[in-house]
């Protein structure tokens, strides 16, 4: 951080904040572009110039729209430079990002990152390093692209009690489910189209199996409930088993299907509180605000005791939208360098235990092929009744070999619901349990 003598004689004035950018993919390219094109505005907002000291890339030979003298394939040396004040990490992955960020923080440099996989596992380690060195660690872009949700949770709602954070935080899966719902196509067909349009990676596993959403759920739960939650604590299911028939059946119940990330404060009958963090495809009523979120857009609904329900909606991915969130963090970190402030520290005072998925109250949607003969429905209902799970709705479709039964339950512990499904699979009257999904967004 370079300084010059203030002409008023009051002391020194910061002239520039040195920025190191690690990674120049879609987001990194947009971050550098905005830093160049909005340099004057950013200087006015920060109180000092933001100057890119260097950009770390994997391949120096690849053509890029940036002064080649700024490029390096040695990120460690770039981070260690004395003229770097803020490190912007956009490499992704765990290593070497983890060691580079930790080294930056331990050296007193502030860090801005969009690395949800790293934060979902090592927020505690990195936050401790930041607190010890009195450096800032910002990560707004790690959860929902351009959508501001981290800062509202850490600052705007700091005086409230958050009860629930639920949302659509993966654009790829939302695009797939939205297209399946609109066109009636099967999963494989829409996945191929998503890949062609650039919404799905060549290997879409992290998205379609829910790993990406689970990492984001871990971050949201940690912040909302002042408790360290890692990706391993998040119950996870993907969307690969969802069929066009499920979406069609959901419509008959005035619902659609979305991959939801749900972080919830669970209260037992004795008042004990636990944290539930889970990701799975679920039916939600068409009247629910998340049901209208289509395409690759994201949305997060926060429910707090005093603020009530708040919804954050927008583009959850893409170079420019994500870069917008990164620049917001960068401005905050740079302002703190100029004026001597500090960003919010990690808050883990609550230390709430993690609730097992089996203990979480949920509702189930179960679709099954059944024998078409009298008494089958009564026998199926009996299996639910044995486990104190009541049925909210029953729909029978087809006849003969095509007879299908769909049941929707009332709320009950997930373990009891799962045991009911296992019992159905052992019944002679049930030829096949075709689909099992949860139902969210209702008060039943």
ABEGO torsion letter per residue (X at the ends): XBBBBBAAGAEBBBABBBBBBBEBBAAAAAAAAAAAAAAAAAAAAAGBBBBBABBBBABAABBBBBBAAABBABAAAAAABAABABBBBAAEEAOAAAAAAAAAAAAGBBBBBABAAAAAAAAAAAAAAAAAAGBBBBAAAAAAEABBAAAAAAAAAAABBBABBBBBABAAAAAAAAAAAAAGBBAAAAAAAAAAAGABBABAAAAAAGAAAAAAAAAAAAAAAGBBBBAAABBBBBAAABBAAAAAAAAAAGBBBBBBBBBBBBBBAAGBBBBBBBBBBBBBBAABAAAABBEABBBBBBBBAAAEBBBBBEBABEAAAAAAAAAAAAAAAAAAAAAGBBBBBBBAAAGBBBBBAAABBBBBBBBBBBBBBBGAAAAAAAAAAAAGBBBABBBBBEBEAABBBBBBBBBBBAAAAAAAAAAAAABAABABBABBBBBBGBAX
